[in-house]
Amino acid sequence: MDKRALILVGNGFNHFAKGYIGNKKYQKEIVEKWKACSRKRGKWPDGELEKHLKELENSMSQYCDLLKFLELRNYDINGETLLTELEKFITNLDEGDASLKKTTNTDIIEGLEKLIKKKIKNTIREIIQGKSVENYAFLKYHNAMVKFAFADTNNNYFAKLLNDIIGSHIEEKRYSVFTTNYDYIAYSVFKEKWSNTSVEGVNVYHLHGYFGNNDYGELICCAPKSKKGRIDKNEKNAKNFRCFEEELKDANVIILFGIGLTSDPHILKELNRKSKCVFIIVDFDKDSYMKNNYFSKTNKFSFLSKNDIYFIDTKGFAFKNTDIAPGICKMKKCASKKIETPEQLLASLRIVFEDIAKK
């Protein structure tokens, strides 16, 4: 059977990018990449690009903590999990009270979600509008700055390099990238090749909307169990999710890049349908991931026990399933360097795809 890939990208990707961009030992390397990718010739002002690199690190931190405002003092639940508790509270307020309109609690919940979406959009716009750089066009856009930082020293962009790895080792060279992030960074890094060109055969879809406009659907930020219902109410959101469902059916090599899934039961449900496929999980801290998801009695990550699993641990190293038992029972290191740069990530992915191609 021909192998076909699909990629899911979550906020963990932004954390990986922030870790690389903020690591002092790679600062000079990133600055040189920026110089190579820019059209500016001649000497750059001393410290100019280093200053913008620090600004980008701060911006990436804000992207990573986009939902940090969803918290209550002295309450240990936050983010979309907090919204679950608030939705329960609001729903129970008028339970059994016939004098209240049936739509009362729904109106309150929808009003709250509307305020949250407005806050998210305004926060991202504030991050973007904070930049004003004369003469250096690419420094005006965070997604471009990250894309250039993920390029190699020969001006080859991450999207092309990843496409070369996938296309060289599996039969179907076309694949789609689905992201739950609200920003444009995943699109730039996984699809764009040059300033005005893209990798042929690669498509990027926003499953939970995009902050800039509604062309990608409405922003989805609500109690996790309510997400699928919100998606179904919007034509564009629903269309993107149907595309995900259809492409996932045909995919047998699935890359999960920094997507936690505990807040995305609608996505987890679809992944749990897969069996006898290959999952490549790129995430921080393999041990915590497996403890919370594979060995947990509450989280239903059944896909981990029904498929061949590779784990690229951005805290440590890359691991592969040794097939001693279904799922992950024992792992073997399959990369020799700690994974904290795009180059090291691509090297690990190449090792994994080489192993997949042998099967």
C-alpha positions in Angstrom: 0.0 0.0 0.0 1.3 3.5 -0.9 2.2 5.7 2.0 0.6 9.1 2.4 1.4 11.7 4.9 -0.6 14.2 6.9 0.7 16.8 9.4 -1.1 18.3 12.4 0.4 21.4 14.0 -0.4 22.9 17.4 0.9 25.5 19.7 3.8 23.3 20.6 5.3 24.2 17.3 5.4 27.9 18.4 7.0 26.8 21.6 9.7 24.9 19.6 10.3 28.0 17.4 10.5 30.3 20.5 13.0 27.9 22.1 15.3 28.0 19.0 14.9 31.8 18.4 15.6 32.6 22.1 18.6 30.3 22.5 21.7 32.5 22.7 24.0 29.9 21.2 22.0 30.1 17.9 21.6 33.9 17.8 24.5 34.4 15.4 23.3 31.6 13.2 19.8 33.1 12.9 21.2 36.5 12.1 23.3 35.1 9.3 20.2 33.3 7.9 18.3 36.6 8.0 21.1 38.4 6.1 21.2 35.6 3.5 17.4 35.8 3.0 17.1 39.5 2.8 17.6 41.6 -0.3 19.7 44.2 1.6 23.3 44.3 0.5 26.2 45.8 2.3 26.9 46.2 6.0 24.0 46.0 8.5 24.0 48.5 11.4 25.7 46.9 14.4 23.2 45.1 16.7 20.2 45.9 14.4 19.2 42.3 13.6 20.1 41.1 17.1 17.6 43.7 18.4 14.9 42.4 16.1 15.7 38.9 17.1 15.0 39.7 20.7 11.7 41.4 19.7 10.8 38.3 17.8 11.5 36.1 20.9 9.2 38.3 22.9 6.5 38.1 20.2 6.7 34.3 20.1 6.3 34.2 23.9 3.1 36.1 23.5 1.9 33.7 20.8 2.7 30.8 23.0 0.8 32.3 25.9 -2.1 33.5 23.9 -4.7 31.9 26.2 -2.9 32.7 29.4 -5.6 35.3 30.2 -8.1 32.4 30.7 -7.3 31.9 34.3 -8.7 32.7 37.7 -6.6 33.6 40.8 -6.3 30.7 43.3 -7.9 28.3 40.8 -5.7 25.6 39.3 -7.7 25.1 36.1 -7.1 27.5 33.2 -7.3 27.8 29.4 -10.1 26.0 27.6 -10.4 23.6 30.5 -11.6 26.6 32.6 -14.2 27.3 29.9 -15.6 23.8 30.4 -16.2 24.6 34.1 -17.7 28.0 33.3 -20.0 26.4 30.7 -21.2 23.9 33.3 -21.8 26.7 35.8 -23.8 28.8 33.4 -25.8 25.9 32.1 -26.8 24.8 35.6 -28.0 28.3 36.6 -31.4 28.0 34.9 -31.8 24.2 35.1 -35.3 23.4 36.1 -36.5 27.0 36.0 -39.4 27.1 33.5 -39.7 30.9 33.9 -36.4 31.5 32.2 -36.0 31.3 28.4 -34.3 28.2 27.2 -31.9 30.4 25.3 -30.6 32.3 28.4 -27.6 30.1 29.2 -26.8 29.7 25.5 -26.8 33.5 25.0 -24.4 34.0 28.0 -22.0 31.3 26.8 -22.0 32.7 23.2 -21.5 36.2 24.6 -18.5 35.0 26.6 -16.9 33.2 23.6 -17.4 36.3 21.5 -15.5 38.4 24.1 -12.7 35.8 24.2 -12.3 35.7 20.4 -12.2 39.5 20.4 -9.4 39.4 23.0 -7.4 36.9 21.0 -7.7 38.9 17.8 -6.8 42.1 19.5 -3.8 40.5 21.2 -2.4 39.2 18.0 -2.9 42.5 16.2 -1.1 44.3 19.1 1.9 41.9 18.6 2.0 42.6 14.9 1.3 46.3 15.0 4.2 46.7 17.4 6.6 46.4 14.6 7.7 49.3 12.4 10.9 48.6 10.5 11.9 50.9 7.6 13.9 49.4 4.7 13.8 45.9 6.1 10.5 44.6 4.6 10.8 41.0 5.9 11.3 42.2 9.5 7.7 43.6 9.5 6.1 40.2 9.5 6.6 37.6 12.3 5.7 34.7 10.0 8.4 35.7 7.5 11.0 36.2 10.3 10.3 32.7 11.6 10.3 31.2 8.1 13.7 32.8 7.4 15.0 31.6 10.8 14.0 28.0 9.9 15.8 28.2 6.5 19.2 26.6 6.2 22.4 28.5 5.4 22.0 27.9 1.7 18.7 29.8 1.7 16.6 26.6 1.4 13.4 27.0 3.4 12.0 24.5 5.9 8.9 23.8 3.7 11.1 22.6 0.8 13.5 20.7 2.9 10.7 18.8 4.7 8.9 18.2 1.4 12.2 16.7 0.0 12.4 14.3 2.9 8.8 13.2 2.7 8.9 13.0 -1.1 12.1 10.9 -1.1 10.8 8.2 1.2 7.1 7.7 0.6 5.2 7.2 -2.6 2.7 10.0 -2.4 4.5 13.4 -2.4 1.3 15.5 -1.8 0.2 16.1 1.8 -1.8 18.6 3.8 -0.9 20.5 7.0 -3.8 21.1 9.5 -3.2 23.6 12.3 -5.2 24.6 15.4 -3.2 27.8 15.7 -4.8 31.2 15.0 -1.7 32.8 13.4 -0.1 32.5 10.0 3.3 31.0 11.0 2.5 27.4 10.3 1.4 28.4 6.7 4.7 30.2 6.1 7.0 27.6 7.6 5.3 24.4 6.1 4.2 25.7 2.7 6.1 28.8 1.5 9.3 28.3 -0.4 10.4 31.7 -1.6 9.0 35.1 -1.1 6.1 34.6 -3.6 6.2 30.8 -4.2 5.0 27.7 -2.4 5.8 24.1 -2.3 3.7 22.3 -4.9 1.3 19.7 -3.6 1.3 21.0 0.0 -1.9 22.6 1.4 -2.4 24.3 4.8 -5.8 24.4 6.6 -6.8 26.2 9.8 -9.1 24.0 11.8 -10.0 26.6 14.4 -9.9 29.7 12.3 -7.4 32.5 11.6 -7.2 35.9 13.5 -6.9 38.0 10.4 -10.1 37.4 8.6 -13.0 34.9 8.2 -11.7 33.4 5.0 -10.4 30.5 7.1 -13.5 30.3 9.3 -14.4 31.8 12.7 -12.0 31.5 15.6 -12.9 28.5 17.8 -12.1 28.9 21.5 -14.5 27.3 23.8 -15.0 24.3 26.1 -13.3 21.4 24.4 -16.4 19.3 24.2 -18.3 22.1 22.4 -15.6 22.7 19.7 -17.1 20.3 17.1 -20.5 21.9 17.5 -19.0 25.4 17.0 -17.1 24.1 13.9 -20.3 22.6 12.4 -22.1 25.9 12.7 -19.7 27.7 10.4 -19.5 26.7 6.8 -15.8 27.4 6.3 -14.8 25.7 9.6 -16.9 22.7 8.8 -15.5 22.5 5.3 -11.9 22.5 6.6 -12.7 19.8 9.2 -14.4 17.6 6.6 -11.2 18.0 4.5 -9.2 16.8 7.6 -11.5 13.8 8.1 -11.3 12.8 4.4 -7.5 13.2 4.2 -7.0 11.4 7.5 -8.8 8.4 6.1 -6.2 8.0 3.4 -3.2 9.0 5.4 -1.0 6.3 7.0 1.9 8.4 8.1 0.7 11.1 10.5 3.0 13.7 12.1 1.7 15.4 15.3 3.8 18.5 15.8 3.2 20.0 19.3 -0.5 19.3 19.4 -1.7 18.3 22.9 -5.2 16.9 21.9 -6.5 17.0 25.5 -8.4 20.2 24.5 -9.3 18.8 21.1 -11.5 15.8 21.6 -13.0 16.2 18.1 -9.5 15.7 16.6 -8.5 12.9 19.0 -11.7 11.0 18.1 -10.6 11.0 14.5 -7.1 9.9 15.3 -8.3 7.1 17.4 -10.0 5.6 14.4 -6.6 4.9 12.8 -4.8 1.6 13.2 -1.8 -0.1 11.6 -0.4 3.3 10.6 2.7 5.3 11.5 2.5 8.2 13.9 5.5 10.6 14.3 5.0 12.6 17.5 7.1 15.8 17.8 6.7 17.0 21.3 8.4 18.1 24.5 9.2 15.4 27.1 8.3 11.9 25.9 8.0 10.5 29.5 5.4 13.1 30.5 3.5 12.6 27.2 3.3 8.8 27.7 2.5 9.0 31.4 -0.4 11.5 30.7 -1.7 9.9 27.6 -0.7 6.2 27.2 -0.8 5.1 30.8 -3.6 7.5 31.9 -7.0 6.0 32.8 -8.8 9.2 31.9 -7.3 10.3 28.6 -8.4 8.0 25.7 -5.4 8.1 23.4 -6.1 4.7 21.9 -4.2 5.5 18.7 -1.0 5.1 20.7 -1.6 1.4 21.2 -2.9 0.6 17.6 -0.2 2.1 15.5 3.6 2.2 15.1 4.9 5.2 17.0 8.0 7.3 16.6 8.6 10.0 19.1 10.9 13.0 18.4 11.5 14.5 21.9 12.4 18.2 21.7 13.5 18.0 25.3 15.9 15.2 24.5 16.2 12.9 21.6 14.3 10.9 19.0 12.8 7.5 19.8 11.2 4.7 17.9 8.8 1.9 18.8 10.8 -1.4 19.0 7.7 -3.5 18.4 8.2 -5.5 21.6 4.5 -5.0 22.3 1.6 -3.0 20.8 2.1 0.8 21.2 5.0 2.1 23.1 6.3 -0.3 25.7 10.0 0.3 25.1 11.8 2.9 23.0 15.2 3.0 21.4 17.1 6.2 20.7 17.4 6.9 16.9 19.1 10.3 16.9 22.4 11.3 18.4 21.9 15.0 19.1 19.5 16.9 21.2 16.7 18.4 19.1 16.5 22.1 19.4 17.0 23.5 15.9 15.2 23.1 12.6 18.2 21.4 11.2 18.3 18.8 14.0 14.5 18.3 13.7 14.8 17.6 9.9 17.7 15.3 10.5 15.6 13.3 13.0 12.7 13.2 10.6 15.0 12.0 7.8 16.1 9.1 10.1 12.5 8.3 10.9 11.4 8.3 7.2 14.3 6.2 6.2 13.1 3.6 8.7 9.5 3.9 7.6 10.6 3.4 3.9 12.1 0.0 4.8 8.7 -1.4 5.8 
